[in-house]
């Protein structure tokens, strides 16, 4: 097996892990699954030689787990600084800015937003990643981010409609947050 196909295999594994991430209404489960996906896809990017994307994805995994414990502005600022510093150092092509921009946006969302707003900012972040992954030639990365774009978009519309009918689609999340 060549290194290329090993890298693509890890990308497909990430696809399988991440496919149901945005269906979760439980914020804790959503973030845990997102972190596992990010760590796996980060390995894929490193194997593909896409260092800025790999660093951004691995920082995403760590950031997502930490955002479960704190919403501190200092912690958020640290992750944004690390993303910019580590990502920009290895930048070789302008399109490699997209995962960095996407990571900064999703960092802000995970630390400063809740519910539907989180999903909307994450959707914009996903648009950055899917564009980058297609350019890179990442089969699993393009499949998963394309799936995230569609699935999260559908769920944003579904959750928005629920809110318009007076139903709080994140009630599970709020109940768990109040307990913890």
LOSE-998726 format. One record per residue: residue in one letter; chain; x, y, z of N, C-alpha, C in turn. Coordinates in steps of 0.02 Angstrom, whole numbers. Layout:
BEGIN
SITE  resn  chain     n.u     n.v     n.w    ca.u    ca.v    ca.w     c.u     c.v     c.w
SITE     a      A       X       Y       Z       X       Y       Z       X       Y       Z
...
END
This chain:
BEGIN
SITE  resn  chain     n.u     n.v     n.w    ca.u    ca.v    ca.w     c.u     c.v     c.w
SITE     x      A      42     -59       0       0       0       0      45      62       0
SITE     x      A      29     109     -42      69     170     -45      47     218      10
SITE     x      A      91     266      24      76     317      75      14     356      56
SITE     x      A       5     368      -8     -54     405     -32    -119     369     -12
SITE     x      A    -122     304     -25    -183     266     -10    -192     256      64
SITE     x      A    -138     253     102    -143     251     176    -175     316     200
SITE     x      A    -150     372     173    -178     437     191    -252     441     173
SITE     x      A    -270     418     113    -340     419      93    -382     373     137
SITE     x      A    -354     317     157    -390     271     202    -405     304     270
SITE     x      A    -357     341     297    -368     376     360    -423     430     349
SITE     x      A    -423     462     291    -474     511     275    -544     479     272
SITE     x      A    -548     420     243    -612     385     240    -634     364     311
SITE     x      A    -586     343     352    -602     327     422    -630     388     458
SITE     x      A    -600     446     446    -626     508     475    -697     522     451
SITE     x      A    -708     509     387    -775     516     358    -825     474     397
SITE     x      A    -808     411     410    -853     366     446    -866     390     517
SITE     x      A    -814     417     550    -822     442     618    -867     504     619
SITE     x      A    -856     548     571    -889     613     573    -958     618     542
SITE     x      A    -980     566     508   -1041     571     467   -1103     592     507
SITE     x      A   -1107     573     570   -1167     589     609   -1157     644     660
SITE     x      A   -1101     678     658   -1085     728     709   -1139     781     717
SITE     x      A   -1162     810     663   -1207     868     668   -1280     849     681
SITE     x      A   -1295     784     685   -1362     763     703   -1373     771     779
SITE     x      A   -1319     768     817   -1323     773     890   -1351     840     912
SITE     x      A   -1402     837     955   -1428     898     986   -1396     906    1055
SITE     x      A   -1369     853    1082   -1334     855    1146   -1265     885    1134
SITE     x      A   -1253     944    1162   -1192     982    1149   -1129     943    1169
SITE     x      A   -1131     906    1224   -1073     867    1246   -1057     812    1197
SITE     x      A   -1106     774    1177   -1095     720    1128   -1072     748    1061
SITE     x      A   -1102     804    1041   -1082     838     979   -1008     856     981
SITE     x      A    -986     886    1036    -916     907    1041    -867     848    1047
SITE     x      A    -886     795    1082    -843     736    1088    -832     704    1019
SITE     x      A    -886     696     982    -881     666     916    -843     711     868
SITE     x      A    -853     776     873    -817     823     831    -741     821     846
SITE     x      A    -723     814     909    -652     809     928    -620     746     900
SITE     x      A    -654     689     905    -628     627     878    -619     632     802
SITE     x      A    -669     659     769    -664     670     697    -604     714     681
SITE     x      A    -597     771     716    -543     818     702    -474     787     710
SITE     x      A    -466     747     763    -402     714     774    -386     665     716
SITE     x      A    -435     629     694    -425     580     640    -411     615     574
SITE     x      A    -449     666     558    -438     701     494    -372     739     496
SITE     x      A    -351     761     554    -286     793     561    -230     745     541
SITE     x      A    -234     683     564    -185     633     543    -186     623     468
SITE     x      A    -244     622     439    -251     617     366    -215     674     330
SITE     x      A    -226     735     354    -194     792     322    -118     790     328
SITE     x      A     -93     770     385     -20     763     393       7     711     343
SITE     x      A     -29     655     336      -8     604     289     -11     629     217
SITE     x      A     -56     676     203     -62     705     135     -11     761     123
SITE     x      A      26     780     176      75     833     169      46     903     176
SITE     x      A     -16     908     199     -49     972     208     -41     995     281
SITE     x      A      17    1023     295      35    1039     364     -12    1092     397
SITE     x      A     -29    1148     363     -74    1196     395    -142    1164     413
SITE     x      A    -169    1124     368    -233    1091     381    -226    1040     437
SITE     x      A    -170    1002     438    -158     954     491    -154     987     559
SITE     x      A    -116    1042     562    -109    1079     626    -176    1108     647
SITE     x      A    -213    1136     600    -279    1164     616    -326    1110     642
SITE     x      A    -327    1052     610    -372     998     631    -353     972     700
SITE     x      A    -289     963     714    -269     939     780    -284     991     834
SITE     x      A    -273    1055     818    -293    1107     865    -368    1107     875
SITE     x      A    -406    1093     821    -479    1088     827    -499    1035     878
SITE     x      A    -466     977     875    -482     923     921    -471     944     993
SITE     x      A    -412     971    1006    -396     993    1074    -441    1050    1097
SITE     x      A    -451    1098    1053    -494    1155    1068    -566    1134    1084
SITE     x      A    -591    1087    1045    -660    1064    1055    -668    1032    1123
SITE     x      A    -620     991    1143    -623     959    1209    -618    1011    1265
SITE     x      A    -573    1059    1257    -565    1110    1309    -626    1155    1313
SITE     x      A    -659    1167    1256    -719    1210    1257    -777    1178    1295
SITE     x      A    -771    1114    1309    -822    1080    1350    -815    1099    1423
SITE     x      A    -756    1122    1443    -741    1139    1513    -742    1214    1527
SITE     x      A    -726    1254    1476    -722    1326    1488    -743    1363    1425
SITE     x      A    -768    1423    1436    -785    1468    1381    -744    1532    1389
SITE     x      A    -687    1526    1421    -644    1582    1436    -619    1617    1372
SITE     x      A    -622    1683    1373    -597    1722    1317    -522    1713    1308
SITE     x      A    -485    1704    1363    -413    1695    1359    -396    1629    1325
SITE     x      A    -432    1577    1341    -421    1511    1310    -438    1515    1236
SITE     x      A    -494    1547    1220    -513    1556    1150    -458    1594    1113
SITE     x      A    -434    1649    1142    -382    1689    1110    -318    1649    1101
SITE     x      A    -301    1606    1149    -241    1564    1143    -248    1517    1083
SITE     x      A    -306    1485    1075    -315    1440    1019    -315    1477     952
SITE     x      A    -343    1536     951    -341    1575     889    -269    1594     873
SITE     x      A    -231    1616     923    -161    1633     913    -121    1573     888
SITE     x      A    -131    1514     920     -95    1453     899    -114    1434     827
SITE     x      A    -178    1439     811    -200    1422     743    -167    1467     692
SITE     x      A    -167    1531     705    -137    1578     658     -61    1568     654
SITE     x      A     -29    1562     710      44    1555     712      67    1490     678
SITE     x      A      40    1434     701      62    1369     674      40    1360     601
SITE     x      A     -19    1384     584     -44    1376     516      -7    1420     466
SITE     x      A       5    1482     484      36    1528     437     110    1513     426
SITE     x      A     144    1483     475     215    1467     468     227    1417     410
SITE     x      A     183    1370     401     191    1318     350     153    1331     286
SITE     x      A     123    1390     279      83    1407     221     125    1407     157
SITE     x      A     101    1372     106     135    1369      42      92    1395     -15
SITE     x      A      27    1397      -4     -20    1417     -58     -77    1456     -25
SITE     x      A    -102    1507     -59    -156    1548     -30    -218    1508      -9
SITE     x      A    -234    1455     -44    -295    1416     -26    -286    1381      42
SITE     x      A    -224    1374      64    -212    1344     130    -233    1391     187
SITE     x      A    -251    1452     170    -280    1498     220    -350    1476     241
SITE     x      A    -386    1441     197    -455    1422     211    -464    1380     275
SITE     x      A    -423    1327     286    -432    1291     349    -415    1333     410
SITE     x      A    -369    1380     401    -351    1424     457    -409    1470     473
SITE     x      A    -439    1500     421    -498    1543     431    -555    1502     461
SITE     x      A    -566    1442     434    -619    1399     461    -608    1381     534
SITE     x      A    -546    1368     552    -531    1350     621    -541    1410     668
SITE     x      A    -520    1469     646    -531    1529     688    -606    1539     698
SITE     x      A    -646    1533     645    -718    1542     650    -750    1491     697
SITE     x      A    -731    1427     689    -761    1376     731    -737    1382     804
SITE     x      A    -677    1407     814    -653    1419     883    -697    1471     915
SITE     x      A    -709    1525     880    -753    1577     907    -822    1548     922
SITE     x      A    -849    1508     876    -915    1479     885    -919    1435     948
SITE     x      A    -869    1393     957    -871    1346    1013    -863    1380    1081
SITE     x      A    -828    1437    1082    -818    1472    1145    -869    1527    1158
SITE     x      A    -898    1555    1107    -941    1613    1116   -1014    1603    1096
SITE     x      A   -1030    1550    1060   -1098    1540    1035   -1130    1479    1066
SITE     x      A   -1196    1474    1057   -1233    1416    1080   -1286    1398    1028
SITE     x      A   -1307    1335    1031   -1363    1312     991   -1357    1325     917
SITE     x      A   -1409    1357     890   -1414    1367     818   -1358    1413     791
SITE     x      A   -1339    1463     830   -1285    1507     808   -1220    1468     800
SITE     x      A   -1206    1422     846   -1146    1380     840   -1148    1342     774
SITE     x      A   -1205    1311     759   -1210    1272     697   -1202    1316     635
SITE     x      A   -1228    1378     636   -1222    1422     578   -1149    1443     566
SITE     x      A   -1114    1461     618   -1043    1479     610   -1003    1418     588
SITE     x      A   -1019    1359     617    -984    1298     597    -998    1282     523
SITE     x      A   -1057    1299     499   -1073    1288     428   -1026    1329     384
SITE     x      A   -1015    1392     403    -969    1436     365    -898    1408     368
SITE     x      A    -878    1385     427    -812    1354     434    -805    1293     389
SITE     x      A    -858    1254     386    -858    1194     344    -850    1212     270
SITE     x      A    -880    1267     248    -873    1289     179    -799    1302     162
SITE     x      A    -763    1331     210    -691    1342     200    -654    1275     193
SITE     x      A    -669    1229     238    -635    1164     237    -650    1124     175
SITE     x      A    -713    1122     153    -730    1081      94    -696    1108      32
SITE     x      A    -690    1173      27    -655    1203     -30    -582    1183     -30
SITE     x      A    -550    1188      29    -480    1168      36    -470    1094      20
SITE     x      A    -513    1052      48    -505     980      40    -513     958     -33
SITE     x      A    -559     990     -68    -567     975    -140    -504     994    -178
SITE     x      A    -478    1054    -163    -416    1077    -194    -358    1029    -180
SITE     x      A    -354    1004    -117    -300     959     -97    -305     891    -130
SITE     x      A    -365     871    -149    -375     804    -177    -389     753    -123
SITE     x      A    -413     776     -66    -429     732     -10    -498     702     -20
SITE     x      A    -499     637     -35    -563     603     -48    -606     603      15
SITE     x      A    -579     575      70    -617     572     132    -633     640     160
SITE     x      A    -585     687     157    -596     754     182    -650     791     144
SITE     x      A    -650     784      77    -702     816      37    -770     784      49
SITE     x      A    -771     718      54    -835     683      68    -864     704     135
SITE     x      A    -822     705     187    -848     720     254    -869     793     259
SITE     x      A    -827     838     236    -844     909     242    -904     926     197
SITE     x      A    -908     895     139    -967     903      97   -1030     877     132
SITE     x      A   -1022     820     165   -1078     792     204   -1096     837     262
SITE     x      A   -1044     864     297   -1057     910     352   -1096     971     326
SITE     x      A   -1076     996     268   -1108    1055     240   -1182    1041     229
SITE     x      A   -1198     984     199   -1268     966     186   -1305     950     251
SITE     x      A   -1276     905     291   -1311     883     352   -1321     940     402
SITE     x      A   -1269     980     412   -1276    1036     458   -1325    1087     430
SITE     x      A   -1323    1099     364   -1371    1145     333   -1443    1122     342
SITE     x      A   -1455    1058     331   -1522    1030     341   -1543    1036     414
SITE     x      A   -1498    1021     459   -1515    1026     530   -1524    1098     553
SITE     x      A   -1487    1145     524   -1498    1216     540   -1569    1235     521
SITE     x      A   -1590    1215     461   -1658    1231     439   -1709    1196     484
SITE     x      A   -1697    1133     501   -1743    1096     544   -1748    1128     613
SITE     x      A   -1691    1145     643   -1691    1175     710   -1724    1245     708
SITE     x      A   -1711    1282     654   -1741    1349     647   -1817    1343     643
SITE     x      A   -1841    1294     604   -1914    1283     599   -1944    1264     666
SITE     x      A   -1908    1222     703   -1931    1203     770   -1938    1265     814
SITE     x      A   -1888    1308     812   -1890    1370     852   -1948    1414     831
SITE     x      A   -1963    1419     766   -2019    1459     742   -2086    1432     768
SITE     x      A   -2089    1366     781   -2150    1335     807   -2151    1337     884
SITE     x      A   -2101    1369     914   -2100    1375     987   -2067    1316    1022
SITE     x      A   -2035    1273     984   -2001    1214    1013   -1927    1230    1019
SITE     x      A   -1898    1217    1077   -1827    1228    1087   -1789    1164    1069
SITE     x      A   -1756    1162    1010   -1722    1100     990   -1661    1085    1033
SITE     x      A   -1640    1132    1074   -1580    1123    1115   -1598    1115    1188
SITE     x      A   -1660    1098    1202   -1682    1089    1271   -1640    1036    1306
SITE     x      A   -1624     982    1272   -1581     929    1300   -1515     960    1322
SITE     x      A   -1486    1000    1280   -1422    1033    1294   -1428    1078    1355
SITE     x      A   -1480    1118    1360   -1489    1164    1415   -1499    1127    1481
SITE     x      A   -1536    1071    1479   -1548    1033    1539   -1483    1003    1565
SITE     x      A   -1441     977    1520   -1377     948    1540   -1329    1001    1565
SITE     x      A   -1330    1061    1534   -1287    1115    1555   -1305    1139    1625
SITE     x      A   -1370    1142    1640   -1392    1164    1706   -1373    1115    1760
SITE     x      A   -1372    1049    1743   -1354     997    1792   -1279    1000    1806
SITE     x      A   -1238    1011    1753   -1165    1007    1759   -1138    1073    1779
END
